[in-house]
Amino acid sequence: MLTSPTRSEAVVEPRPAYRAFSATVSAVRRLSPHFVRITFQGAELADFGTAGLDQRVKIVLPLADSGFAHFPRTVEWYRDWRELPEEQRNPFRTYTVRAVRPGLREVDVDFAMHGETGPASAWAASVQIGDESLIVGPDDRSPGRTIGIDWRPGDVRTVLLAGDETAAPAICAILESLPADAQGCAIIEIPTAGDVLPVAAPAGVSVRWHPRGGGIPQGGALIPAVRDWTVRKVQGHPDDAPTPLDDIDVDREMLWDVPEGHSLDGEFYAWIAGEASVIKTLRRFLVSEAGLDRRSVAFMGYWRLGRAELD
Ligand SMILES: Cc1cc2nc3c(=O)[nH]c(=O)nc-3n(C[C@H](O)[C@H](O)[C@H](O)COP(=O)(O)OP(=O)(O)OC[C@H]3O[C@@H](n4cnc5c(N)ncnc54)[C@H](O)[C@@H]3O)c2cc1C
């Protein structure tokens, strides 16, 4: 029922699956106090991947003196980028495609604004229409074009989507892709009540926005909401011997525990992303306490409080 969309194989030709696309910033729209939507536009985006869902991309940030002149436009862009002298290495950060309009050669990305503490948030706060930009993303003409998609629900009946403001773009895009008879819940923690975004979800999937408001720490709204929903709605196996979990140090490693290619039993699938220590807490609760099958939950640390994204 909830499998990822596929498309005809007819037009596929060998190409790099994930590559740099040049574009221009064509719109900057403040959606709410903490969300800004940036639209990228350019001829190269005619071939940008259209699979949607939680499609991740790299937003490359310009260097003050050389812009994007040194960024490798090669198949092995990451290896080639690492080999550049440090002063020629553009920083980049991971974001989610919120919408793609191939006919208009446009891609939208929603930025959760958190001040000017990182290169991506600072860029999003100051970018102007007409600025040059660079996105590394999927090439729709490549056989590997679904690279960077972790939403793999199989044929389940009930879904849980949960995350903070950085996961909101992915959750909204996934919600809009669900079939009309999907069931479940989306739980999204946002900075303030003014950050609720419009999203079209099937009638059977409730969408709950939980503002942190002043004084509530990151995860303080998400964790209890996910616990509460899971305890009431999902049949786990809490009396079984707890599944052993590796104790990931989220300050040193990325928390990325995504089931690969398992065939699920048709009941439940959860997708959970956000601040890494919050996701670690939820992982411990859902797997070790509530007894959920690890193969039915994707846990993704999207960022770590106090640490820049690791290249
Ligand atoms: C697969 C994936 C998809 C993502 N999709 C999106 C998306 O669509 N929209 C989006 O906004 N983010 C998204 N993120 C999160 C985004 O990559 C991080 O927030 C990233 O750290 C922002 O880069 P920066 O340059 O602003 O800050 P960095 O240089 O990485 O960090 C600088 C400082 O800012 C802090 N920081 C980073 N992000 C936040 C935050 N959101 N709130 C408060 N403090 C923060 C860090 O802890 C650090 O102390 C995604 C991450 C992943 C892995």
Ligand as a Chemical Component Dictionary entry (heavy atoms), coordinates in Angstrom:
data_LIG
# 
_chem_comp.id                   LIG 
_chem_comp.type                 NON-POLYMER 
_chem_comp.pdbx_formal_charge   0 
_chem_comp.three_letter_code    LIG 
# 
loop_
_chem_comp_atom.comp_id 
_chem_comp_atom.atom_id 
_chem_comp_atom.alt_atom_id 
_chem_comp_atom.type_symbol 
_chem_comp_atom.charge 
_chem_comp_atom.model_Cartn_x 
_chem_comp_atom.model_Cartn_y 
_chem_comp_atom.model_Cartn_z 
_chem_comp_atom.pdbx_ordinal 
LIG C1  C1  C 0 18.859 13.975 5.762  1  
LIG C2  C2  C 0 18.733 15.365 6.387  2  
LIG C3  C3  C 0 17.746 16.220 5.947  3  
LIG C4  C4  C 0 17.616 17.505 6.518  4  
LIG N1  N1  N 0 16.634 18.343 6.059  5  
LIG C5  C5  C 0 16.521 19.582 6.570  6  
LIG C6  C6  C 0 15.541 20.497 6.058  7  
LIG O1  O1  O 0 14.831 20.229 5.081  8  
LIG N2  N2  N 0 15.442 21.723 6.661  9  
LIG C7  C7  C 0 16.256 22.082 7.694  10 
LIG O2  O2  O 0 16.121 23.204 8.205  11 
LIG N3  N3  N 0 17.193 21.251 8.178  12 
LIG C8  C8  C 0 17.358 20.023 7.630  13 
LIG N4  N4  N 0 18.323 19.183 8.106  14 
LIG C9  C9  C 0 19.145 19.631 9.242  15 
LIG C10 C10 C 0 20.313 20.518 8.813  16 
LIG O3  O3  O 0 21.186 19.786 7.977  17 
LIG C11 C11 C 0 21.074 20.966 10.076 18 
LIG O4  O4  O 0 20.248 21.743 10.890 19 
LIG C12 C12 C 0 22.379 21.657 9.746  20 
LIG O5  O5  O 0 23.224 21.541 10.875 21 
LIG C13 C13 C 0 22.203 23.136 9.436  22 
LIG O6  O6  O 0 23.459 23.654 9.048  23 
LIG P1  P1  P 0 24.027 25.043 9.577  24 
LIG O7  O7  O 0 25.146 25.388 8.666  25 
LIG O8  O8  O 0 22.903 25.997 9.720  26 
LIG O9  O9  O 0 24.557 24.720 11.020 27 
LIG P2  P2  P 0 25.912 23.857 11.459 28 
LIG O10 O10 O 0 27.141 24.543 10.975 29 
LIG O11 O11 O 0 25.729 22.466 10.996 30 
LIG O12 O12 O 0 25.804 23.960 13.011 31 
LIG C14 C14 C 0 26.157 25.157 13.702 32 
LIG C15 C15 C 0 25.467 25.174 15.051 33 
LIG O13 O13 O 0 24.062 25.292 14.833 34 
LIG C16 C16 C 0 23.379 24.271 15.560 35 
LIG N5  N5  N 0 22.179 23.875 14.776 36 
LIG C17 C17 C 0 22.137 23.234 13.580 37 
LIG N6  N6  N 0 20.857 23.070 13.192 38 
LIG C18 C18 C 0 20.085 23.609 14.182 39 
LIG C19 C19 C 0 18.690 23.760 14.373 40 
LIG N7  N7  N 0 17.801 23.346 13.443 41 
LIG N8  N8  N 0 18.250 24.366 15.489 42 
LIG C20 C20 C 0 19.103 24.841 16.429 43 
LIG N9  N9  N 0 20.456 24.727 16.307 44 
LIG C21 C21 C 0 20.929 24.125 15.191 45 
LIG C22 C22 C 0 24.385 23.147 15.683 46 
LIG O14 O14 O 0 24.072 22.351 16.812 47 
LIG C23 C23 C 0 25.679 23.903 15.854 48 
LIG O15 O15 O 0 25.870 24.271 17.204 49 
LIG C24 C24 C 0 18.490 17.909 7.542  50 
LIG C25 C25 C 0 19.512 17.051 7.971  51 
LIG C26 C26 C 0 19.632 15.781 7.393  52 
LIG C27 C27 C 0 20.746 14.868 7.848  53 
# 
loop_
_chem_comp_bond.comp_id 
_chem_comp_bond.atom_id_1 
_chem_comp_bond.atom_id_2 
_chem_comp_bond.value_order 
_chem_comp_bond.pdbx_ordinal 
LIG C1  C2  SING 1  
LIG C2  C3  SING 2  
LIG C2  C26 DOUB 3  
LIG C3  C4  DOUB 4  
LIG C4  N1  SING 5  
LIG C4  C24 SING 6  
LIG N1  C5  DOUB 7  
LIG C5  C6  SING 8  
LIG C5  C8  SING 9  
LIG C6  O1  DOUB 10 
LIG C6  N2  SING 11 
LIG N2  C7  SING 12 
LIG C7  O2  DOUB 13 
LIG C7  N3  SING 14 
LIG N3  C8  DOUB 15 
LIG C8  N4  SING 16 
LIG N4  C9  SING 17 
LIG N4  C24 SING 18 
LIG C9  C10 SING 19 
LIG C10 O3  SING 20 
LIG C10 C11 SING 21 
LIG C11 O4  SING 22 
LIG C11 C12 SING 23 
LIG C12 O5  SING 24 
LIG C12 C13 SING 25 
LIG C13 O6  SING 26 
LIG O6  P1  SING 27 
LIG P1  O7  DOUB 28 
LIG P1  O8  SING 29 
LIG P1  O9  SING 30 
LIG O9  P2  SING 31 
LIG P2  O10 DOUB 32 
LIG P2  O11 SING 33 
LIG P2  O12 SING 34 
LIG O12 C14 SING 35 
LIG C14 C15 SING 36 
LIG C15 O13 SING 37 
LIG C15 C23 SING 38 
LIG O13 C16 SING 39 
LIG C16 N5  SING 40 
LIG C16 C22 SING 41 
LIG N5  C17 SING 42 
LIG N5  C21 SING 43 
LIG C17 N6  DOUB 44 
LIG N6  C18 SING 45 
LIG C18 C19 SING 46 
LIG C18 C21 DOUB 47 
LIG C19 N7  SING 48 
LIG C19 N8  DOUB 49 
LIG N8  C20 SING 50 
LIG C20 N9  DOUB 51 
LIG N9  C21 SING 52 
LIG C22 O14 SING 53 
LIG C22 C23 SING 54 
LIG C23 O15 SING 55 
LIG C24 C25 DOUB 56 
LIG C25 C26 SING 57 
LIG C26 C27 SING 58 
# 
